Amino acid sequence: MAGRLEPHLEALRRELPGPAVLSVLLALLAVAVTLLIWRFVQGRRSSRKAVLLLGLCDAGKTLLFARLLTGKYRDTQTSITDSSAVYRVSSDKSANVTLIDLPGHESLRLQFLERFKAAARAIVFVVDSVAFQREVKDVAEFLYQVLVDSTVLKNAPALLIACNKQDVTMAKSAKLIQQQLEKELNTLRVTRSAAPTSLDGSATGGPAQLGKKGKDFDFSQLPMKVEFVECSARGNKGEEGDADFEGLEKWLAKIA
């Protein structure tokens, strides 16, 4: 029986590729799988075109929104709904994102964030640098709610903390704002013993770990890249001058 099968086995061995050919085939397969994964990730990213403007009331989100789109100053009032428009990068008109200005009122902000969070490629969290010292706990509370949301954690959109109103003498620096926010967020994660839920009210399967366990919180521990920039939607020359947000424009060009 074995003797009759031997010729067939020998023929099969001759048809099988040698070790070198097999190595090449495996390498090509690995490249193909990598490309498929890359295209999948890029596809998911390109489907998220929104840049959300978040922050408390009077942080200057709406004026920042208007300045980015038109370059002009305009009087604004507290928003009660969202506003959106296509923002085109000045250096490359083919690169664009959809800016969405969301209300900052406490009774509305989470409701609107719930509506748009899945579409966010990036988030601009606007801080009033002048009022920051007295609002730090409220700012940190809202930012904490954003950062522990299950959708935000999963998609990890780029995050920019825009320290606005730098044209005012009493404005706090971006460095100080970062330090104070890290301190407040660290306190919040320690005191929140109950398991958080996503903004739609569904459980996340246990407490979301903000940062690294056993270490004081800092922004480098988050799954998304976090940057800070100083800016002024009003500008140093007031209503007649230009806004001062070159750092914000460069960041938008980078993520577009």
Secondary structure, DSSP 8 states (H G I E B T S, - for coil): -HHHHHHHHHHHHHHS--HHHHHHHHHHHHHHHHHHHHHHHHHHHHT--EEEEEESTTSSHHHHHHHHHHS--------SS-EEEEEEETTEEEEEEEEEE----TTTHHHHHHHHGGGEEEEEEEEETTTHHHHHHHHHHHHHHHHT-HHHHHH--EEEEEEE-TTSTT---HHHHHHHHHHHHHHHHHH--S--B-TTS-B-SS----S-TTS---GGGSSS-EEEEE-BSS-TTGGGS--B-HHHHHHHHHH-
